[in-house]
């Protein structure tokens, strides 16, 4: 089951997978990326994220894991934040998601963390078969620079 690092020539496929994931998550109207900006952040000299590609034996792209490095002050070592794991629906159940996660896991001896939508029971069940568990007591926040300032005053 071929898993490989993405290269700049994969950009069209990566962008297509991002859109497919957004459609699956019922959030297609939120997709607003600039293709060239994605290229710069994944493949430029200051790249901040990486992508692994799952392929079939003929080289067709079946899915991806998009991730970036983190650092835990409490354990004093780097880890990985898995931003997106997506396998095209017709290829789910073939072990590609597990292979991508194992390839991400192999890149750090620290924590691998991610978020999952509450309604995505299939994904939750899959993650739990790996031994992954939700992190109790934490609420995810987002501070979007485009959001209006709501400070009192």
Long-range contacts (C-beta under 8 A, 24 or more apart in sequence): 1-54, 1-94, 1-95, 1-96, 1-99, 2-54, 2-55, 2-56, 2-57, 2-59, 3-52, 3-53, 3-54, 3-55, 3-99, 3-100, 3-103, 4-52, 4-53, 4-55, 5-50, 5-51, 5-52, 5-53, 6-42, 6-50, 6-51, 6-52, 6-53, 6-64, 7-43, 8-39, 8-43, 10-51, 10-53, 10-61, 11-35, 11-38, 11-39, 11-42, 11-43, 13-53, 13-61, 13-64, 14-38, 14-42, 14-51, 14-64, 14-66, 17-61, 17-63, 17-64, 17-84, 17-86, 17-88, 18-66, 18-84, 20-86, 20-88, 21-84, 21-86, 24-86, 24-89, 25-117, 25-120, 49-83, 52-100, 52-103, 52-104, 54-87, 54-91, 54-96, 54-99, 54-100, 56-91, 62-87, 62-88, 62-91, 62-94, 62-96, 63-87, 63-88, 63-91, 63-96, 63-97, 63-100, 64-100, 65-100, 65-101, 65-103, 65-104, 67-104, 69-108, 70-110, 70-111, 70-113, 72-110, 72-111, 75-110, 75-111, 77-109, 77-110, 78-108, 78-110, 79-108, 79-110, 79-111, 79-112, 79-113, 80-104, 80-107, 80-108, 80-110, 80-111, 80-112, 80-113, 81-113, 81-114, 82-112, 82-113, 82-114, 83-114, 85-114, 97-126, 98-130, 101-130, 115-140
